[in-house]
Amino acid sequence: MFRSFFFLVKLWVFTSLIFGKDIYQSIRLYDPSPSNISIVASQGIPLDHIGGKRGVYIDLTCTKNQTTYLLSKGLILDILVSDLTSFYKERSRPAISRNFPLGSMQGNYTWDELNNRFDELLNLYSNIISERLVIGQSVEGRDIWAFKISDNPNVDEDEPEVLYTSLIHAREPLSMMNLFYFAQKLAEGYNSDEEFTYLVNNREMWFVPVVNPDGYVFNEQIEPFGGGMHRKNRRNTNCGNGTTRGVDLNRNFGFGWGANNTGSSPDPCSDIYRGESAFSEPETQAIRNFILDHEFKNVLHYHSFWNVYIHAFGDGSYPNEPDLTTHSEIGHEMAKHNGFFVGTGLDAIGYTVNGDAVDWTYGEQGLISYVPEVGSYSQGFWPSEDEVEQLCIDQFHPNKIFSFVAGSDIIVHSYEISEEFLLPGTEANIEILIQNRGLTNSGGDIEISFTPLNNWIYFDNEPFIMSEIDARESDDVALTFFVSENATPGTSSGMIINLNSGNSFARNDTIEFFIGEPQIISIDNFENGLDDWDVNGDWGLSSDVFDGLHALSDSPDGDYQDGQETFAEYIREVDFQFVSNPIIKFNAKWDIEASYDFVRFQALITDSGWVSLSGQYTETGSGQPAQAFGEHGYDGLQEDWVEETIYLDHLDGLQITGFRFIQTSDNFVEGDGFSLDNFQILGYPSGLMGDFNSDSGVDIFDILGLADLLLFGATPSQAQLFFCDFDSNGMLDVMDLLRLSNVILGL
């Protein structure tokens, strides 16, 4: 082991002397005007891995020499990281525990390690993993190889084909690692997991793990422990032997090749050099020919980093309908758990490219295609070793969904129930939209059957036969059901919808709902000020209201401030002892810088602290400093008031002791902020509102009991306070007595 270590050190010193070492930096360029961007583009600095704020600044990855040039042109910039390679290596922390074999380059496989890892998987699972298929050779003569996962891996079957590629850019190892993780999990779950087994038996899943082997090996040579910053292939472009040598393979595809000198460069030493002609490079030729030789439905061209799924087109224009909706819907399903942004490169990062793989596979071949950019801006090209496995896990659901949609994929798309409240003893209709989410026709009838979740609802459960649904089309089915008279308000019920089709995975989707009408436990319309709230910062009353005279806003007098964290905490006691399935509702509108600033609604959970809650309108955090990655919150523009609903039953009975809104902002760009009105806590009481005597009825004796308590100044029990405090002021008084009288009189 020590001999290997010292050998690598000697190799690193030797190669550094031969090739030299270009120092890459992270810089922040202010005033990204068209003229300044032209200066950036003239130096061949890539605009596909940038952060920033439109019109304010952009964060770039460039060499030290390029930074010097930009400064010489009078551009205003900050150097955020002076040496990215050193930064990546110094911050890396070992992965202490893992369920996925990692490599020696900050957790990523070297060229030999990835080949050995494939051999290990092949030896273990040769029944579903094919032998290597060499699809071409690189500039330096290395094999570019593919493999297939399927139930007959070495036979060309009549099954939907899907393609995954990675490492077209040599400094993006997470693009490759997540595919090995996906392949391993598919193989391990075959014949034990229903979804994995179905995919292996009914898809041909192809992988090209290293499109650019020469560039990847070069990075290993110059930085054997990880952190190499070479991007291109190793074509001799008369730029020396360092990282400026080569062609950017993701600017060398035929669609839109060389459209302008911003999205690609004619400079052979540029990081985005497009080559002498479209498909001039053997690596892109290999991918082109491989795709032309197959009948793929869809392709993922993996890259890193930026936490986005980018679809066509590189110039910022959109696919025509219905393909735009297809890209959007499939992309958002892939992003369901990781919160990735879905859109064009112009939408995502504000700049354009040309000659890229996605534009060619969609624009010329008609394949639904994305560039997944794995990892956040802060993680960069070479994340810490202890982050590698989680980044791979985050792509597992997207990769799985992408294989499903290559074929027919029948799902419950949405549903609508005729009644707002499902009261005991009533009848209701449910209309369910069934969609073929996939890219292949269903090829036969679909059997739909319904099973009640419990005895609180009942219906005629004869199966329904729906005729074939073409790719991306939908049809609906309706069902009448009845709610039992014996159902208790607050009881959960619903139905399981079984979808069976010969050419689609048999899915069991569950629709759940509550029986009864939720009661308002507490309401604050802010007409009596902020007595129920503890606020800091600029939180205060606003005259911009949903109704009434006052609402609550984080910035009632204008835009919110930059670089702050403020909150409005609800300080009334929160006690769900007598309530099941609590619900939060409020009216809201907001103007918050998208992807950068945030407002979160949080619950204080005993032993867990503040937890951000998801609602109908929340987004997941982008990972920017003011947006914790994966947390739920509000950003962007919502000009009109909406009613937000947040269900708390998913907290599984955890003890909730408080609520708050927390606003966070970074610098430079602010908005009008977040406003809310009519904050309500609802739920299904375990008894009757007004039942002072706890005798399961509301009558004159409850009035007498409450009157006695008020007359003699006795202290109410928790149950009496909960069920009889009609005005939610935390005490029982004559107003509650009047309200109770009205309830009994039916007023």
Secondary structure, 3 states (H helix, E strand, C coil): CHHHHHHHHHHHHHHHHHHCCCCEEEEEEECCCHHHHHHHHHCCCCCCCCEEECCCEEEEEEEHHHHHHHHHCCCCEEEEECCHHHHHHHHCCCCCCCCCCCECECEECCHHHHHHHHHHHHHHCCCCECCCEEEEECCCCCEEEEEEECCCCCCCCCCCEEEEECCCCCCCCHHHHHHHHHHHHHHHHCCCCHHHHHHHHHCEEEEECCCCHHHHHHHHHHCCCCCCCCCCCCCCCCCCCCCCCCCCHHHCCCCCCCCCCCCCECCCCCCCECCCCCCCCHHHHHHHHHHHCCCEEEEEECECCCCEEECCCCCCCCCCCCHHHHHHHHHHHHCCCCCCEEECHHHHHCCCCCCCHHHHHHHCCCCEEEEEECCCCCCCCCCCHHHHHHHHHHCHHHHHHHHHCCCCCEEEEEEEECCCCECCCCEEEEEEEEEECCCCCCCCCEEEEEEECCCCEECCCCCEEECCCCCCCEEEEEEEEEECCCCCCCCEEEEEEEEEECCEEEEEEEEEEEEECCEEEEEECCCCCCCCEEECCCCEEECCCCCCCCEEECCCCCCCCCCCEEEEEECCCCCCCCEEEEEEEEEEEEEECCCCCEEEEEEEECCCEEEECCCCCCEECCCCCCCCCCCEEECEEEEEEEEEEEECHHHCCCCEEEEEEEEECCCCCCCCEEEEEEEEEEEEECCCCCCCCCCCCCCHHHHHHHHHHHHHCCCCCHHHHHHHCCCCCCCCCHHHHHHHHHHHHCC
